[in-house]
Protein backbone atom coordinates (compact mmCIF):
# COMPACT_ATOMS: atom_id res chain seq x y z
CA UNK A 1 0.00 0.00 0.00
CA UNK A 2 2.66 2.50 1.00
CA UNK A 3 4.88 1.66 -1.99
CA UNK A 4 1.97 2.21 -4.36
CA UNK A 5 1.11 5.55 -2.78
CA UNK A 6 4.71 6.71 -3.01
CA UNK A 7 4.98 5.65 -6.64
CA UNK A 8 1.64 7.28 -7.44
CA UNK A 9 2.97 10.53 -5.99
CA UNK A 10 6.11 10.25 -8.12
CA UNK A 11 3.97 9.65 -11.21
CA UNK A 12 1.83 12.68 -10.38
CA UNK A 13 4.90 14.89 -9.95
CA UNK A 14 6.31 13.59 -13.22
CA UNK A 15 3.02 14.27 -14.99
CA UNK A 16 3.03 17.84 -13.68
CA UNK A 17 6.58 18.35 -15.00
CA UNK A 18 5.61 17.01 -18.44
CA UNK A 19 2.52 19.22 -18.48
CA UNK A 20 4.61 22.23 -17.50
CA UNK A 21 7.02 21.45 -20.33
CA UNK A 22 4.14 21.22 -22.83
CA UNK A 23 2.76 24.54 -21.62
CA UNK A 24 6.15 26.22 -22.18
CA UNK A 25 6.76 24.61 -25.55
CA UNK A 26 7.39 27.99 -27.21
CA UNK A 27 10.29 28.81 -24.91
CA UNK A 28 13.71 27.21 -24.93
CA UNK A 29 12.53 23.58 -24.84
CA UNK A 30 13.81 21.34 -27.59
CA UNK A 31 12.25 18.12 -28.80
CA UNK A 32 14.98 15.95 -27.30
CA UNK A 33 14.37 17.24 -23.78
CA UNK A 34 10.62 16.84 -24.20
CA UNK A 35 11.12 13.26 -25.41
CA UNK A 36 13.25 12.51 -22.32
CA UNK A 37 10.59 13.93 -20.01
CA UNK A 38 7.86 11.84 -21.63
CA UNK A 39 10.07 8.73 -21.65
CA UNK A 40 10.92 9.04 -17.97
CA UNK A 41 7.26 9.61 -17.14
CA UNK A 42 6.28 6.48 -19.06
CA UNK A 43 8.90 4.47 -17.16
CA UNK A 44 7.38 5.66 -13.87
CA UNK A 45 3.87 4.77 -15.06
CA UNK A 46 4.85 1.32 -16.29
CA UNK A 47 6.79 0.59 -13.09
CA UNK A 48 3.81 1.61 -10.96
CA UNK A 49 1.44 -0.55 -12.99
CA UNK A 50 3.75 -3.56 -12.79
CA UNK A 51 4.14 -3.18 -9.04
CA UNK A 52 0.38 -2.91 -8.58
CA UNK A 53 -0.14 -5.97 -10.75
CA UNK A 54 2.45 -8.00 -8.87
CA UNK A 55 0.95 -6.98 -5.52
CA UNK A 56 -2.51 -7.99 -6.72
CA UNK A 57 -1.31 -11.36 -7.99
CA UNK A 58 0.69 -11.99 -4.82
CA UNK A 59 -2.25 -10.98 -2.66
CA UNK A 60 -4.60 -13.44 -4.34
CA UNK A 61 -2.15 -16.29 -3.82
CA UNK A 62 -1.80 -15.50 -0.12
CA UNK A 63 -5.57 -15.26 0.30
CA UNK A 64 -6.20 -18.72 -1.17
CA UNK A 65 -3.73 -20.52 1.15
C-alpha positions as a printed NumPy array, in Angstrom:
array([[  0.   ,   0.   ,   0.   ],
       [  2.658,   2.503,   0.996],
       [  4.879,   1.664,  -1.989],
       [  1.969,   2.21 ,  -4.363],
       [  1.108,   5.547,  -2.782],
       [  4.711,   6.712,  -3.012],
       [  4.982,   5.653,  -6.644],
       [  1.639,   7.284,  -7.442],
       [  2.973,  10.527,  -5.985],
       [  6.108,  10.251,  -8.122],
       [  3.973,   9.647, -11.214],
       [  1.83 ,  12.681, -10.381],
       [  4.902,  14.894,  -9.954],
       [  6.315,  13.587, -13.224],
       [  3.022,  14.275, -14.993],
       [  3.031,  17.839, -13.684],
       [  6.581,  18.351, -14.998],
       [  5.607,  17.01 , -18.437],
       [  2.52 ,  19.223, -18.481],
       [  4.612,  22.231, -17.498],
       [  7.017,  21.452, -20.335],
       [  4.138,  21.216, -22.827],
       [  2.762,  24.544, -21.62 ],
       [  6.151,  26.215, -22.179],
       [  6.764,  24.611, -25.555],
       [  7.395,  27.985, -27.213],
       [ 10.288,  28.808, -24.909],
       [ 13.712,  27.206, -24.927],
       [ 12.53 ,  23.575, -24.843],
       [ 13.805,  21.339, -27.589],
       [ 12.253,  18.116, -28.803],
       [ 14.982,  15.947, -27.301],
       [ 14.375,  17.237, -23.776],
       [ 10.624,  16.837, -24.197],
       [ 11.118,  13.26 , -25.406],
       [ 13.253,  12.508, -22.324],
       [ 10.588,  13.933, -20.011],
       [  7.856,  11.843, -21.63 ],
       [ 10.066,   8.734, -21.645],
       [ 10.919,   9.042, -17.969],
       [  7.259,   9.608, -17.138],
       [  6.282,   6.478, -19.058],
       [  8.905,   4.466, -17.16 ],
       [  7.385,   5.655, -13.875],
       [  3.872,   4.774, -15.056],
       [  4.851,   1.315, -16.285],
       [  6.792,   0.592, -13.089],
       [  3.814,   1.607, -10.959],
       [  1.441,  -0.546, -12.993],
       [  3.749,  -3.564, -12.795],
       [  4.138,  -3.176,  -9.043],
       [  0.376,  -2.907,  -8.576],
       [ -0.143,  -5.968, -10.753],
       [  2.448,  -8.001,  -8.867],
       [  0.946,  -6.976,  -5.525],
       [ -2.507,  -7.99 ,  -6.723],
       [ -1.309, -11.361,  -7.993],
       [  0.689, -11.994,  -4.824],
       [ -2.252, -10.982,  -2.664],
       [ -4.599, -13.436,  -4.339],
       [ -2.151, -16.287,  -3.815],
       [ -1.796, -15.504,  -0.123],
       [ -5.565, -15.264,   0.3  ],
       [ -6.197, -18.721,  -1.166],
       [ -3.728, -20.52 ,   1.146]])
